[in-house]
Amino acid sequence: MGKRVTDLGAIGFALCGFTCWVGADTCIKLVGQAGLPAYEMVAFLGLSMAMFLAAYALARRQAEVLRPHRLDRQLLRACLDMANNVCVVVALRHLSLTLFYILVFTAPMTIALLSTFFLREGLPWRRAAAIATGFAGVVIAVHPWGSAREGDLIGYAACLVCVACFSVNMVWSRVLTRTETPESLAFFSGLVTAAIGFALMAVVREPGGAALTGRLLAGLFGMGLFCALGTLCFYIAVKHTSAANVSQYHYTQLITGTLVSYWVWGTRPGMWVLMGGALIFGSGIYIAMGAKSWGQGSEVRDRLDRAALDSGPP
């Protein structure tokens, strides 16, 4: 982690991370069809994430990178992760993979707005117009005026909570990566998620739950592996470029998710979903292409970020 990652390299990590998260979401949707409680699924998700990240650090003989420096800050971020993961499990039971990604694509827009206020990353009018276009695409994809919909209110509500938790988490992570390693952030999040999930399993008993077969366990640990890789790549990316820049590549999940949804479940998105998705994708590409020119003041903002963190650990 001592080598400087270029902006292009950070974008590569972002693309890899978001693609791995599609793999994790696919495993979550597949395992969720067995009827396992959401807290049980996130418990195994957190455990497998922590295991894979610990093995990764030990294999590199860098166990010290897993140690958190600020437990209070990490705990807040881990709780946001826990809430986000539970809502992802719930949402994927009520929405198609394509519609799920369209709805959560309000997160990059929200992140750009939050970054303006908290990270001083600026919001030129062209980017603001693209964000508004993206929001319009979400409304068109959901098409609340129609009778034939591809989701329900539970799925929509779960996605709203996902967006809120993920957006705050991403902007907060931009601050945390000044003092914490990406491995530490992901590892601590996995431990907290596993602890809360297994505690709920010990207290809450739901009748009619599915038995844990070898196939289900493989799916549970598979989603942990994909999530660990995606989370690690995401934190490396957000450490070396702006949060708003990284967030725009979230839109690649729309293409990947649509292909996987068709390949695994044979789901074909409707006309409204395609129209809304096209608006969202187009606005995301426009913002991504203009990110470099809009971000010419990133070095100044980085210095301001560092000055704001002088009270933290060196």
FENCORFEN-V916087 format. One record per run of one state. SS is the DSSP state (2 for helix, 1 for strand, 0 for the rest). FROM is the first residue (numbers start at 1). TO is the last residue. Records with the same first field share a line. If there is no record, write none. Layout:
SS=FROM-TO ; FROM-TO
This chain:
0=1-6 ; 33-37 ; 60-62 ; 67-70 ; 95-96 ; 105-105 ; 119-124 ; 143-152 ; 177-181 ; 204-213 ; 241-242 ; 266-270 ; 295-297 ; 309-314
2=7-32 ; 38-59 ; 63-66 ; 71-94 ; 97-104 ; 106-118 ; 125-142 ; 153-176 ; 182-203 ; 214-240 ; 243-265 ; 271-294 ; 298-308
